[in-house]
Amino acid sequence: MPILTRMLPSPLVVEVRRGAVADVAQALRDRHVSASGAVVVAVGPSQGEAIWESIRDSLPDAVPFEVRDASLATAARLQEAMAGRGYDAVVGIGGGRTLDVAKYAATRAGVPMVAVATNLAHDGLCSPVASLQHAHGKGSYGVAMPLAVFVDLDYVATAPRGLVTAGVGDVVSNLSAVADWWLAHDVRGEPVDGLASALARNAAEAVLRREDGVEDDDFLVTLAEALVLSGMAMSVAGSSRPCSGACHEILHAVDQLYPGTSNHGELAGVGALFATYLRGDTTLLGELRRCLTRHGLATTPEALGLTEQQFVAAVLAAPQTRPDRYTVLEHLALDEAGAAAAVAGFLADAG
């Protein structure tokens, strides 16, 4: 009888607690990743350097590499730095940019990557995607999922508040992305992976209605685990589809048109609100708006620093950021007048 099942890609280790970073060297040994600790440690600014200093004695054969920006050029330099010796793995310590550089370089070098996250700004800490700058903008690249993920709440709790609450916006936007996926299924017959959809939806639901916040360890654990589940959802789907719909199309358009506007998670949250408004789901719209407001995140373009006209321009440009993706934006095919009317209605609804 055939085994009618599939293997689920996931990290071998997920540690979310205070003091977790102290176990990195032991995990490398226990999981037979690196008995000697011969690894390259990709270190981001600020907390990444502090964490490296705290564990360097436990990894005497490790070599640090400073990550100054999230670019293809930096990832290539990291890969080149690994070529001089047979390193066992890459350990990325820092925020999403540092982890993306480490994931990309490790994948190209054919070695495992261990993620040590210093904030919870978005779901990139465990995703099979790296977002990196290049000469013509920013691109998304398929990479291997981290072999292990460590989230030390001692460091997360001292990160700037906005780099933690932003993760809330990114993870709850899953609900909008999944709705767009099912819309594509209903209209175009696009297949939906039920397991990937369930992982993404449940990750968002775990955070959506909680009354506590980033000041509480229980909430931080839930948020970190939700971001890990989002990464697994993308890996199961083989694309970012379960976590990226019209919400992220708008996000990428804002990044292209008005670089430096807010952060990934907060942009995703506003994008999810607008997409949910377009779909006419008033119940979810209210829940998302209450959640974002509770955590001090933006719920309008103005709160992001965008004018109404700028947001309209982003909505019009959004479908071109993911030409192969069908969402409520492609479904409605808004022209300039239609986009302006939709944005005006959205702002009026926000009160």
N, C-alpha and C positions, 0 to 999 in steps of 0.2 A: 504494500500500500504506500503511495507517495505521501510525503509529509507536506501537507497543504498549509504552508506557513512561510514566513519570510524573516530574515534577520533584521533586527532593529538597530540601526546605527546609534551609538550613544557613547559618551565618555566613559572610561573605565572608573574614573574617580570623580565625584562631585562633593566637595566639602564647602559648606556654607555655615560658618560659625566664627566666633571670636577665637583668635589664635591659630586659625587654620593654616596660615602661611608657614608656620614652624614645621609643618609636616611635609613640605614639598620634597626635600631631599630624601626623606624616608619613603615617600610614595614612589619616587623614581627607582629606588632600590627594590622595594617590595613588588612592584609591577614589572620588574626586569627591563625597565626602560634604559636605565644607566646605573650600573653597579658602582662605577667609579666617580660618577658625577661629571663626566666629560660632556658638558652641555654649553651652548651659547645662551646667555641670558640677555634678551632684548629688553632694555630698560627705558621706560618713559620718563618724562620730567617729573619733578616734585616727588610724589609718594613712591613712584617706581624706584627711585634711587634709594629712598629710605628703607624700603623692603629689601632691596638687594643687600644693603649694608647689614641688615638683620639676619640674613641667611647665608652670606658669603662664606663664613667659616664652615658651614655644613656642606658646602660645595667647593672644596679647595681646587678642583680641576676645572671649574667653570670659568668662562671668559665673558665679560660683559660687553654689550654693544649698545651704544646710545642711539635711541630712536628720536630724531629731532622733528620729523614730519611724517605724515602718512602718505608716502608717494611710492610709485613704482621704482623710482631711482633708489630710495632708501631700502626698499625690500631687496632690490638687486645687490646693493652693497652688503646687506646682511647675508644673503646667499653666498656672495663671494667670500665673505669673512669665514664662512663655514667650510670653504673648499680646501683650506690649508691643512685641515686635520679631520680625521673621521669622527666628528661629533655625533653623539647618540641622539640628541634632541635639541629643540629650541624651547626655552622657557620665556614666555612673554609676561612682563610685569608692568602693568599700567592700565590706562583707559582703552577705549575702543580703538583708537588710532594705532597705538602700540601693538595691541593684539592682532589687528588686521595685517600689519607689516610682518609680524611673527608668523601668522598663519600662512600668508602667501609664500614667504621665504622657506618655511619648513616644508610646505607642499612641493615646491619646485625642487628642493634638495632631497626629497624623499625620506624625511625623518619625521618622527612624531613632534607634536607641539603641546606644551602645557600652558594653560592660561591662568594667570594670577591677576584677577581683576581688582582694581582700586576704586572703581565706582560702578554704578548700575545705570548708566545713561541710556543704554539701548541693548537690543538683543544680539549684538555682534559678539558677545563674549563666548558664545557656544555655537555660532552659526557656521554653515559651510560656505560663507560668502565673505570676501574682503573688499572693502571700498577704499580705493587708492587714487590719489591724484596722479595725473599725467600731463603731458604738454598741452593737451586740448581740453582739459577739464577733469572730471572724476569718472572712474569706471568701477563696475562691480565684477568681481572675478570669483569663479568657483574654486574653493580650496577644501582641504580635508578638515573635518571637525576636530577640535582639540581632543587629545587623548585624556586629559584631566583638566578639571576646572576647580580652582580654589578662590573662594570669596571670603576674605577675612573681614569680619564686621568691625574689627578695631580700626581698620583703615577706611572702610566705606563710611563709617559714622563720622569721620573727620574730613571727608571730602566735601567740597562746596555743595550746599544743599541742592542747587540746580542740577548738578551732575548725578544726583540720585533720583530726584523726583522726575527727571526727564524720562527715566526708564518706565515710569507709570504710563506716560503718554504713548510710548512705543508699544508696550505690551497690550494696552487696551485697544489700540488701533487694530489688533488682530481681528476683532469682531467685525469691523468694517471690511477688512481684507477678505475674510471668509465669506461675508455676504456678497462681495463682488465676485468671488470664485463661483458661488452657487448661481449668481446671475449669469455668468458666462456659460455655466452648464445648462441652464434653462433655455437660454437664447441660442447658443451656438453648439450645444452638445459637448462642451469641453469636459473631459473627465475630471472628477473631483476625487482625490484620495481621502477616503473617510477617516483613516487614522491620522493623517497629517492635519486634517480639518479639526478633528477632535482634540488633538494636542494643542493646537493654536487657540481654539476657543476656550478650552479649560484653563489654559495659562492666563488668558485675559479675565475670565470669570473669577479666578482665584483672587485677583486684585481689585476688580471693579467696585465691589460693594463693601469692602472693608472700611471700618470707621477709624482705625488707627492710621499712623503715618510713619514717615521715614525716621522719626525720632525713636521708634520702638523696634527692638531687635526682631520680634515676631513678624512685623511687617516686612523688614528687610530680608528675612529668610524667605518669606513668601514671594517677594518681588524677584529675588535672585533665582529662585527655583522656577518661577514663571518665565524668566528670560532664557533659562536653560531649556525649558520645554519648547519655547518658541524656536530656538536653534534646532532642536531635534525635529520639530515639525517641518522645517525647511529641508532638513536632510532627508527625511522620509519622502517628502514630495519631490525631491530632486530639483527644487527651485525655491525662490522666495515667495511663491504664490500664496501660501497660507498666512503670511504675515505682511504682505505688500500688495495693496490694490490701489484704488484711486487716491487713498490717503498718502501713499508714498510717491505716486506720480506727481501730486501737488508739491510734496516735500522736495523732490528732485528738481522740479521746475523753479521753485523758490531759490534753491541752492545755485542754479545756473543763472537765473536772472538777477538775483539780489544776494550774492554770496556774503556770508557772515551774519545772516539773519537768524537769530536765535540758535537753537540746537536741534539735533535730529529728532529726539523724542518729543519735544514740544511742538515742532512742526508736524510730526506724525499725528499728534493729538488733534490739532486744529484741522488737518486734512481729513481725519476720520470724522470729525463733527460735520464738516461740509458735505462729505460723501454720504453720510447717514441722512442728512437733511435732504439731499437730492433723491435718495431712495424712498423718502417719505416715512421712515421708521421713527415715529415720534417717541415711542417708548425707549428705544435704545439711545436716541439722541439726548433725551433727558438724563438717562443714567450716565452716559459718557460726560455730559456737561457737568453734572454734579461731582463726578469723580475727579475730573481735571481741576475744577474749582476748589475742591477740598484739599488738593495737594498744591495749590498755588500756581497752577499751570495756566497758560494762555488758553482762551476759548474763542478769541476773535482775531482777525488779521491785525487790527490796531494794537492789540496787546503784544503781538509779535514784532511790532514796529513797521508794519506794512500799511499803506493806504488802501482804500477800497479798490482804486484803479490798479494798483500793483497786484493785488490778490486776483483780480479779474484776469490780468495778463498771465499770471501763473496758472490759473485754471485753464486758459486757452492753450498754453504751452505744454501742459501736463501730459496729454496723451502721447506726444512725441518722445517723451523720456523713456517709455516702454512700449514701442510700436507693436509688439507681439501680444500685449496684455489687453484683455477685454474687461472693462469695469463700467461702473455707472456713467463715467465721463464719456467713454466711447459709445455706450448705449444711447445716451441723450444727444450726442454729437452737437454740443452747444456752439452756436456762432457767437460773435462778439456781443450782440444784443441779448441773446439768451443767457450768456455767462454773466453779463452785468445784471440782468434781472434776477438770476439765481442768487448771486452774491448779495444783492440788495435785500432779497427775501430772507436769506440766511441771517444777515445782520439784524433785520427787524425782528426775527424770531428770537434772537439772542437777547433782545430787549435793551 
